[in-house]
Amino acid sequence: MAAAVSLDWTQLAFWALITGGTPLVLLAVPYLRDKISDRTMHLMLGLSAGILGGLATIDILPASFSTAAETPELPPQAVPLGIAGGFFLLFLVERHLLKPGETAHPHFENGKPIQSFGSLAVSALTVHGTMDGFVIPLGFAISNTMGTIIVLAVAIHQIPDSFAAVTVGMVSGSSRRTALAYVAATAADTPVGIVLGVLFLSVGTAWLPVGLAFSAGTFLFVSAADLIPELQHRSRSFLVTLSVVLGFAIVLLLTALPGA
């Protein structure tokens, strides 16, 4: 069995505070305005889709394959199966945890909600957020640079997720207190994911490539099978398309920084 990974708990606690604290700036939103416009929601979700797709393809998957090449005890199919496992896990969660017709992100028509949402929708958001946190210690197990890139991208991605949580609470007819609880849930899920990632690494590094691949699979699902189809249910807005490209470009820029 491979040696366990030594991680800096102080560093991880700091990044948990950053990624968990980012959504808390939105706690005031329910008191500042009665609703978030669907255009703003779609732009934020487009940014989130680009960030997750960029993280998976630019950072996580290359690291997963390169690490697997240095781990001879893993079979060649380990990384592809890890990707499929993460992808289909979220597919099953959204298909069977959520009620028929209910998705993790609210749909609008002419500014009005056209489907019902509530605690189950937020449950899907928290599953996504937990996977955001899960990959952070795995990234630091590869290098400090990769871990930092993942943390910064996740912190940015947390903002659209929290906008979605606020909107879910508002369009479902929930009270402002419930909407605040939804935001708090999206703030807590990433630190919980970090702890799960540390526990995963505690058994050693042999399964690190599979863990990275699993995380990439969940990111690809949320980006390509969840968020982007959500953005296409209304008019095809150039600004929304631009927001997806911008999210991808943010990850590319972070990766291209000196020392990355």
N, C-alpha and C positions, 0 to 999 in steps of 0.2 A: 504494500500500500504506500502511496506517495506521502511525503511529509506534509503535515498541516501547514497552512499558510499563516504567516505572522502578519497581522494587520494592526495599524495604529488606531486604537479605540478613540483616542482624543480627536484624531483627524476625522474619523467616521462620525463621531458625535457632532462635530462642527458642521459637516456636510448634511447630516440629518436635520440639523437646525435650519440650514439654508433651504433645502428642498421642502421641508415640512412647513417652514415659515413663510415661504413665498406666497402660497395661496391665502394666507391670513390677511393680506392687504385687501382682499376682497370682502372681508367680513362686514365692511361698512356699506357695501353696494346695496343690499336690500333697504337700507335707510336713506340712500342718496337718490334713488330713482325707483319707479314702480316696476319697470321691466327693462330688460336688455334687448336692444333691437336685434332682429334676426340677421341683419347685415353684419353687425358687429360680431355676433355669435359665429357666423360662417367664416368671417375673416380670421377669427381667433382659432377656430377648429382647422382651417386650412393651414395656418402656421404650425399647429400641432402635428398635423399629418406629415408635413415636410420634415419637421424635426425628427419624428420617430422613424420615418423612412430613411433619412440621412444617417441617423445613428446606427440603424441596422446594417445598411449597405456599405457605409464608409468606414465605420469603426469596429462594430461588434463582430460581423461575419468574417472580415479578414483576420481579426485576432483569433477567432474561434478556429479557423482552418489552419493558421500558422501554429497555434498551440497544439492542435491535434497532431500535426506532423511531427512534433517533438515528443509525443506521447505514444510510443509504439504499442502499448497494451490495449489501446482503443481500436476497435474495428473500423474499416474505412467508412462504414455507413453511420458511425456514431453522430457526426455533426449533422448530416441531412436528417436523421431521425430526430435529433434534438430540435431542429427548426420545425419539422412537422409536428412534433409534440407540443411546442409552444403555440403554434398556429391553431391546431385543432382543440387545444384546451380552451382557449378563449372562444372558439367557435361553439363548442359544446356549452360553455357557460352562458353565452348570449342566447343560444337557441333553446336551452332547457331551463336556465335559471329565470330568465325573463318571461313575462307573459307574452302570448302571441301579439305581434304588432307593436311591442314595446321595445325600444332600443336604448342604448346608453346615452344618446344625444337627442334632444328634442327636435321635432320637425315643425315647421311653421308654414302657413299659407296666408299671405297678405298680413303678416304680423301676428297671426293667431295660431295657437297650438292646434294641431290636427290629430294628435294622438295623446293618450293618457300616459303620465309618467309619475314616478314616485320613488319610494325607497328601493325598489328593485333596480331601477335605472341607476341610482347612485351606487348600488352594489356592484354593477358592472364597472363604473368609474373607479371604484376602490380596488377592484381586481386589477385593472390596468395600472393604477398607481402603485400597487404592491409590486408589480413586475418592474416598474421604473426603479424602485428602491432595490430590488433583488439584484439587478445587474451592476449596481454601484460598487460594492465590495469586489465583485468579480473583475470589474475594470481595473480597480487598484491592485488586484493580484497580478495583472499583466504589467502595468506600469503606473506611476503617479500621474503621468501626462494623460493617459487614456482615461483613468478614473476621473480626473478633473474635467475633461471634455464631456464625459457622460453626465457628471453632476450638473455642470452649467446648462447643458441641453435639457436635462430633466427639470431643472428649476424653471426654465423658460416655459417648458411644456406644461408645467403644473398650473400656470395661469389660465390657459384655455380650458383645462379640465375643471378648474374651479368656477370659471364663468359658466360652464355647462351645468355644474352642480347648482349654482345659484338659479339659473334659468329653469332647471328641472323643478326646484322647489317652488318657484313662482307660478309656472304654468300648470302645476299640478294642484294649485289651490291651497298649498300649504301655508302656514303662518310664517312670518318673518323669522321667528325663533327656529322653526324647522329648517328654513333655508340656510340659516347660520350653521345649524348642525350638519347639513349636507357639506358645506364648505369645510367645516372642521374635520369631517370624515376624509375629504380629499387631501387635507393637510397631514393627517395621521398615517395614511396608508403607506407613503414612501418610507418613513422611518421604520415601520414594521417590516417592509420589504428588505431594508438594509440588514435588519437583524436576521431575517431568513437567509439572506445571502451569506452572512458571516457563518451561520450554522451549516450551510451547505459546504462552505470551504473548510470547515473544521475537520472534515473527514479526510482532507488532502487535496492535492491538485490534479489527480488523475481524471476527475470528472469535470474539471474547469472548462474544457472546450465544449462539452455537452451543455453545461449551464449557460455559457455564452450563447450557444446556438439556440437554446430554448428561449432565452430572453429575446433574441433577434426574431424568432418566430412570432412571439407575442406582439412585438413592435410592428412587424410586417402586417399582421392581422389587423391591428388597430388602425394603421395607416391606410392600407390598400383595400381592406375588406369592410372596414367600419366607417372611418371618417370620410374618405374620398367618395364612396357611394352616397353617404349622407349629404355631402356638398353638392351632389348632382341631382337631388330630388326636385330642386327648384330651377330657376334660370341659370344658365351657364355664365357666371360672372367672370370677367377678365381679372378683376381685383382679387377674387377668391383664388383663381389659378395662380396669380402672382404671389399670393400669401403662401401657397404650398411651395412654390419655387424658393421663396424667401426663407422658409423654414429649413429647407434642404441646404440653402446657401449658408445659413448660420452655422450648421454643423461642419460644412466644408471649410468655412473660414476658421472655426475653432481648431480643426484638425491641421490646417495649414500654418497656424501660428508657429513662430520659432520655438523649437524644442518639442513640437508635437510629433 
